[in-house]
């Protein structure tokens, strides 16, 4: 993971080290391996899965996706306040978890939400919380890795910014929607 973080880190190119001041970013993903991020930057963490017997403050990242995403965000906005919300467990990827995490991000007054999930089905509960309750937040959502150009959710909602994957040449990855 250290090599991946170094590869994606832009911190050395960043001139303004105060970037992120007074910004709260909720990262809704697979959790976090906390040794990669200063604990002073994490203002709240919650496990919304059944991993670790559902222990609510244990956000151990078994997939390392959340850790990578958080490390990239930290390198871009080193002074931001991070809210770590674990929505995906080892074997559990439920819409209920994502809805719970989005509601917690709203409650914690996140300015920005980064949601690393997408699905081919539009779930009404997810649509309602993102369209009706997210009024002031800037929401970035994974476009999906469906290997096609189909609509995925919540990235197809009007009030979100859909983010896809790119390869090392900056071109869209073959699997990214």
Protein Blocks (a to p, Z undefined) as FASTA:
>chain_A
ZZmmmmmpcklmpmblmgoihpacddddebjafklpcfklpmbdcdfbfehhlpaklccd
fkommmmmmmmmmmmmmmbccddddfbdfklccfklmmmmmmmmmmnopabdcddbddfb
dcfklmmmmmmmmmmbccdddebjehpabdcdfklpmkbccdddddfkopacfklZZ
